[in-house]
Amino acid sequence: MKALPAAVLCLCTLAAFSDCVTVQVGKFSFPLESVKKLKDFMDNPLQLSVRSAPLCANSDIPKEFLDLCATPDADQIFEELKPIARSPELCEICAFAACAGC
């Protein structure tokens, strides 16, 4: 029974700090919360691959990715963001080298 309050406290602390976590890929840095939103775009059945053109053409994509969309290496960077978007909890504990601020 004592473990439940400790677990709740840990989860609340983790949630509070997740706002500070950033994902650094190349010269670009994105808030983890924005990377999490990419999962919805990547899991779209119409989105067969993580290509920048369809992602960037979507008007609902987080604004933090607009500068990335203007670069020629956007496909590669979106590909590197894909595992983090699919498993953001690993970034919150700094399991990915691209994650900072954990």
Backbone as a ProteinNet text record, in pm:
[ID]
protein_1_A
[PRIMARY]
MKALPAAVLCLCTLAAFSDCVTVQVGKFSFPLESVKKLKDFMDNPLQLSVRSAPLCANSDIPKEFLDLCATPDADQIFEELKPIARSPELCEICAFAACAGC
[TERTIARY]
81.7	0	86.6	204.1	292.6	352.8	355.9	415.2	326.3	196.6	104.1	128.8	137.2	166.4	302.7	401.2	533.8	527.2	452.2	437.8	365.3	261.4	187.1	277.4	355.4	447.8	550.8	604.1	702.4	639.5	518.7	451.6	421.1	379.5	351.9	480.3	588.1	716.8	762.8	748.5	786.6	704.2	576.3	489.8	529.7	565.4	605.4	733.7	828.8	956.4	951.4	849.6	844	826	775	762.1	898.8	999.3	1133.8	1219.9	1175.2	1255.7	1253.6	1371.7	1382.1	1447.9	1418.7	1475.5	1564.4	1690.9	1789.3	1824.8	1796.7	1834	1903.7	2031.3	2108.5	2109.9	2082.4	2081.3	1943.7	1848.8	1712.4	1686	1607.6	1567.4	1416.4	1348.5	1202.9	1158.6	1051.8	996.4	941.2	959.2	910.2	760.7	686.7	541.2	507.1	582.6	559	594.3	702.5	742.1	635.1	577	468.5	351.5	322.4	210.7	237.4	363.7	397.1	344	332.3	283.7	148.6	60.5	-71.5	-61.1	32.5	50.2	115.8	211	282.5	197	102.4	16.8	-106.3	-119.6	-230.8	-222.2	-330.7	-327	-292.9	-320.8	-288.3	-140.5	-73.2	69	148.6	184.7	250.1	395.3	458.5	596.5	614.6	725.5	753.7	827.3	755.9	812.3	772.6	862.2	836.3	726.4	714.3	615.8	473.7	424.8	289.5	278.8	381.6	377.8	374.3	460	470.2	350.5	282.7	165.4	43.7	49.2	-61.5	-61.2	-167.9	-174.9	-181.3	-205.5	-215	-81.6	22.7	152.6	198.9	258.8	304.9	397.8	381	455	605.7	649.1	791.7	863	786.9	846.5	848.3	795.9	789.3	928.3	1022	1158.4	1222.8	1196.5	1249.7	1195.9	1068.6	1005.7	1071.2	1135.6	1198.5	1338.9	1386.2	1522	1521.3	1629.4	1635.6	1650.7	1697.8	1714.8	1597.8	1482.6	1365.4	1324.6	1329.8	1291.9	1376.4	1506.5	1598	1570	1545	1521.3	1388.2	1283.8	1156.8	1174.7	1258.4	1285.8	1353.6	1443.2	1509.9	1414.8	1314.9	1217.3	1112.6	1095.4	989.8	998.2	1113	1112.9	1083.2	1121.6	1093.2	944.5	885	741.3	659.9	707.2	634	652.1	764.3	790.4	845.3	764.9	815.7	854.1	799.7	834.7	983.3	1043.2	1186.6	1268.9	1215.3	1285.2	1276.5	1167.6	1148.9	1248.7	1301.3	1403.5	1540.7	1552.4	1679.7	1738.1	1653.9	1702.5	1752.8	1711.6	1759.8	1865.2	1972.1	2078.1	2030.7	1925.9	1875.6	1797.7	1763.5	1681.7	1768.1	1722.9	1796.6	1698.6	1743.8	1660.3	1582	1617.9	1545.1	1583.3
-119.1	0	126.2	117	232.6	263.6	162.8	181.9	267.9	264.4	341.2	491.3	551.4	695.8	730.6	643.2	668.7	664.6	570.2	559.3	680.4	724.5	842.9	965.8	980.2	1093.1	1090.2	973.5	960.5	997.2	950.2	981.5	1130.2	1191.5	1335.9	1415.4	1373.6	1440.3	1423.2	1303.8	1276.8	1361.3	1373.8	1455.9	1603.1	1649.4	1790	1818.7	1725.2	1747.2	1719.6	1649.3	1618.3	1744.5	1852.2	1978.1	2037.3	2003.2	2058.7	1975.1	1855.8	1766.4	1812.8	1818	1854	1739.9	1735	1634.4	1707.1	1673	1737	1639.9	1679.7	1601	1694.9	1670.7	1761.2	1899.7	2000.2	2137.8	2178.6	2086.3	2116.8	2064.3	2140.5	2102.8	2121.2	2019.7	2022.6	1986	2048.5	2006.1	1863.8	1784.2	1646.3	1641.7	1735.1	1735.7	1747.8	1824.6	1837.4	1708.4	1643.7	1517.2	1411.2	1413.6	1319.3	1336.5	1460.1	1486.3	1429.8	1413.5	1356.1	1214.4	1142.2	1003.7	996.4	1091.7	1091.3	1104.3	1184.9	1203	1080.5	1021	905.2	779.6	769.7	652.2	661.5	770.8	788.8	681.3	604.9	498.8	550.6	675.6	731.9	767.3	774.3	808.7	678.6	633.8	504.6	506.1	620.2	630.5	766.4	780.1	907.7	994.6	1049.4	1138.4	1280	1373.2	1509.5	1578.4	1548.7	1620.6	1604.9	1481.4	1469.4	1526	1503.6	1557.4	1709.4	1768.9	1914.6	1978.9	1903.9	1957.8	1964.2	1892.6	1889.9	2019.1	2093.2	2221.9	2206.6	2086	2062.5	2022.7	2008	1969.5	2078.8	2040.3	2142.4	2243.6	2368.2	2478.3	2467.1	2393.7	2376.7	2305.1	2234.8	2158.1	2232.8	2353.5	2427.8	2461.5	2499.9	2526.6	2399.7	2289	2161.1	2127.8	2153.8	2122.1	2195.9	2307.2	2386.6	2337.6	2232.4	2184.4	2058.9	2036.1	1917.6	1786	1790.6	1667.3	1639.1	1696.3	1678.5	1531.5	1457.3	1315.6	1238.5	1262	1191.9	1228.2	1353.9	1396.3	1342.5	1343.4	1284.2	1135	1069	927	905.7	996.4	986.4	1018.8	1100.7	1135.1	1025.2	940.2	838.1	749.2	689.6	603.4	679.8	805.2	885.5	918.3	949.3	978.8	855.5	739.3	615.2	569.1	602.2	562.2	680.5	785.7	905.6	884.5	782.7	758.1	724.9	667.3	638.7	766.6	868.1	996	1065.4	1046.6	1110.5	1059.2	939.2	886.5	887.7	962.8	981.3	852.7	761.3	639.3	665.9	776.3	815.2	922.8	912.9	1013	1151.2	1155.7	1284.7	1361.6	1299.3	1363.1	1436.5	1553.3	1632.8	1699.2	1728.9	1797.4	1703.6	1575.3	1477.8	1489.8
0	0	0	62	67.4	-69.7	-155.7	-288.5	-377.5	-355.8	-440.2	-430.9	-312.1	-307.2	-368	-348.3	-406.2	-557.8	-613.1	-758.7	-814.9	-747	-790.8	-788.1	-684.1	-673.8	-786.7	-816	-925	-1059.1	-1083.9	-1210.5	-1222.7	-1113.1	-1116.2	-1141.5	-1078.4	-1099.7	-1243.2	-1296.1	-1434.4	-1530.2	-1505.3	-1590.6	-1583.9	-1466.8	-1451.9	-1527.3	-1524.2	-1590.9	-1740.2	-1789.2	-1931.5	-2015.3	-1955.9	-2028.8	-2059	-1981.1	-1996.8	-2090.2	-2125.5	-2206.9	-2352	-2411.1	-2552.2	-2627.9	-2755.8	-2844	-2944	-2945.8	-3033.6	-3145.4	-3269.1	-3385.9	-3482.7	-3503	-3587.9	-3526.5	-3607.9	-3556.6	-3503.6	-3505	-3462.6	-3322.3	-3248	-3113.3	-3102.1	-3050.4	-3041.4	-2900.4	-2849.9	-2721.2	-2733.9	-2631.9	-2634.5	-2661.1	-2607.1	-2628.3	-2777.2	-2852	-2996.3	-3068.9	-3026.2	-3087.8	-3061.1	-2941.2	-2909.6	-3006.5	-3044.4	-3136.1	-3275	-3311.3	-3441.6	-3456	-3345.5	-3349.9	-3419	-3391.2	-3453.6	-3604.9	-3650.5	-3795	-3857.6	-3786.4	-3839.1	-3839.2	-3747.3	-3738.4	-3827.6	-3899.7	-3992.1	-4099.6	-4124	-4225	-4365.4	-4391.3	-4522	-4532.9	-4419.9	-4415.2	-4421	-4540.1	-4555.5	-4510.5	-4512.8	-4466.9	-4400.5	-4334.9	-4268.5	-4369.1	-4461.1	-4561.1	-4522.3	-4544.2	-4499.1	-4578.7	-4707.8	-4788.9	-4733.3	-4709.2	-4652.8	-4511.3	-4429.5	-4293.4	-4295.9	-4376.7	-4380.2	-4449.1	-4534.5	-4603.2	-4510.5	-4400.5	-4306	-4224.4	-4230.8	-4160.4	-4008.5	-3959.8	-3815.8	-3751.7	-3832.3	-3777.1	-3679.5	-3565.8	-3471	-3537.8	-3501.2	-3566.3	-3546.7	-3446.1	-3421.8	-3536.5	-3620.7	-3729.6	-3862.6	-3866.2	-3992.1	-4046.6	-3960.7	-4007.2	-4061.5	-3996.5	-4043.5	-4182	-4203.5	-4331.9	-4448.2	-4420	-4525.3	-4560.9	-4494.8	-4520.4	-4606.7	-4682	-4767.9	-4690.5	-4565.9	-4488.9	-4394	-4422.1	-4335.8	-4325.4	-4437.3	-4432.6	-4332.2	-4334.5	-4245.7	-4099.6	-4072.9	-3934.6	-3883.7	-3968	-3925.8	-3898.3	-3976.5	-3954.9	-3819.9	-3781.2	-3651.9	-3536.2	-3561.7	-3458.2	-3437.6	-3537.4	-3532	-3407.7	-3371.7	-3251.9	-3123.3	-3118.2	-2999.3	-2992.2	-3106.9	-3110.6	-3072.4	-3111.3	-3082.6	-2937.8	-2874.8	-2735.8	-2657	-2638.6	-2571.6	-2426	-2362.6	-2222.7	-2209	-2313.2	-2308.6	-2313.2	-2376.9	-2381.9	-2245.7	-2177.2	-2047.2	-1944.3	-1967.5	-1876.6	-1943.8	-2053.2	-2124.2	-2180.7	-2229.1	-2291.8	-2433.4	-2493.9	-2625.8	-2609	-2685.8	-2678.1	-2722	-2805	-2855.3	-2749.2	-2639.1	-2536.7	-2434.6	-2397.7	-2298.2	-2203	-2086	-1988.2	-1900	-1899.2	-1818.6	-1672.7
[MASK]
++++++++++++++++++++++++++++++++++++++++++++++++++++++++++++++++++++++++++++++++++++++++++++++++++++++

